[in-house]
């Protein structure tokens, strides 16, 4: 087992553990922090697949901007109070049945997929190809797609100006 496989398994366990903690945490602020940890672990997987741009965008957009927005909403709604609503017994029963059905579907999908690839095993390789590199993405973006890129930038600029004009108090 090479270093890439060990790193893959460490990141996978960290991702799954963090995702479970997002759901299990009673405190909503802790749940958001576990979600940020999940995003960082997923970004580690992106880096292992040689997709640095996706990893950086995942950290900046999701772990940065979206999670700060979630924290503001949680703090403004004061969801951290200790009063917990009582759950109906039927809601719990429906939740357990739904979780069981989801588990059954996941197991059947994994079995079907494993039966289909038994004759043709596919091994994932790390750091192969150049499609996810920022350098290659920039070259394609500024050569083949220069006009749509510039049109999009003008559209964003006009949207920002419109937001300032609409938000300005008279």
N, C-alpha and C positions, 0 to 999 in steps of 0.2 A: 504494500500500500504506500503510494507516494505522498508527498507533502500536499499536493493538490487535493487528493482524496480525503486526507485528514482534515484539511481546511474546509472542504465541502461539508463533511459530516458535522464539524463544529458549528459552522454557520447554519446548517439545517436544524440542528438541535436547538440552537439559540433562537432561530426564527419560530419554530413550533412552540417552544416554551414561552416566548414573548407573546405570541398570538393567543395562546391559552390564557395567559395572565391578563390580556386585554379584556377577555370575556369574563374571567373569574373575579377580577378586582372589584371590591365594593366601592372604593373611592374613585370617582370619575377622573380626578386629576392623575391618580396613579395609572388608571387605564390609558389615558392619553400618553403618559410617559412610556408605558410598555409598548404602545403602538409606534412611538418614535424608535424604540429599540428594534422593533420588527422591521421598520423601514431601513434602518442602518444594516441589519443583517441581510436583507434582500439586496441592498446596494453592494454588499460584499459578494453576493452571488453574481451580480451584473459585472463586477470587476473581474471575477474569475472567468466569465464568458467573453472577456475582451470587449465589453460594451461600456466604456468609461463614460460616455455621454449620458447614457441612461442612468448610470449610478449617480452622477453629479446632479442631474435633473431630479432624480428621486429624492436626494438629500435636500436640495435647495427648495424644491416646490413642496413636496409632501412633508418631509420631516421639519422643514423650516416654516414655510408660510401657512400651510393648511393646519398644522398642529397648533401654531400660535393662535390661529382663528378659533380652533376648537377650544383651546384653553380660555380665550376671552369669553366665548359663549357659555362655557361651563361656569366661569366665575360670575358672569352677569346674571345667569339664571339661578345661581346659588344652589346647585344640585348637590352640594357637599353636606346638606343637612342630614341629621341623624334619623329623621322620620322616614321610615321606609313603608311604602304602600303595601297593604296586605294583598296577597295574591289568591285568586280563586283556585279551588282544588281542581276545577275543570280545566283552567288554563295550564296548570302544572301537568295534568294528564295529557292534554293535547301537545304540550311541549315535549314530553317524553316520547309519545308516539311519533311525532315529527322527527325527533332526533334518531329514533330507531329506523324509521323509513329512510332517512338520509344516509345512515350508516349502511343499510342494506343496498342502497343504490350505489354508494361508493365501492363497496366490496364487489358488486356485480360488474361495475365498470373496470375495476382493476383486474378481475379474473378474465374478462373478455379481452382486455388489452394484452394481458400476459399470454393468453392463448394465441393471439394473432401474431405476436413477435417471437414465439418460441423457435421457429425455424430461422428467423432473421434477427439475431440480437444486435442492438445498436448501442455502441458505447459512446458516451459523451466525451468529447475532448475539450480541454481548456486552452485558452489563448491561441486558438486557431482562427485564421481569417482576419481580414482587416475591415470588415463592414461596420463594426461598432466604434471604430476609432474616431476621435473628434476631428483629427486632421482630414480624414477622408470625407466625413460628413460636411465639413466646411468647404472643401473643394467642390463637392457636388452642389451644395447650397448656393455658392457664389458663382458657379459657372453655368450649370444647366438650369437652375431655378432662381436666377438673379432677379428677373422681372417679378415673379410672384412674391419673392421675399421683400422687394422694395414696396410693392403694392400693399402687402400686409403691414409693413412698418408705417406707411402713411395712414392706413386704416386705424392702427392702434393709436397713432398720434391724434387723429381726429376724434377718436373715442375719448382720449384723455382730456382734450380741450372741451369736448361736449360735457363730460362729467364735471369739470371745473365750472363751466358756465351754468349748468343746471344746479349744482350745489352752492353756488354763490348766493349769499343773502342780499336782498335789495336794500 
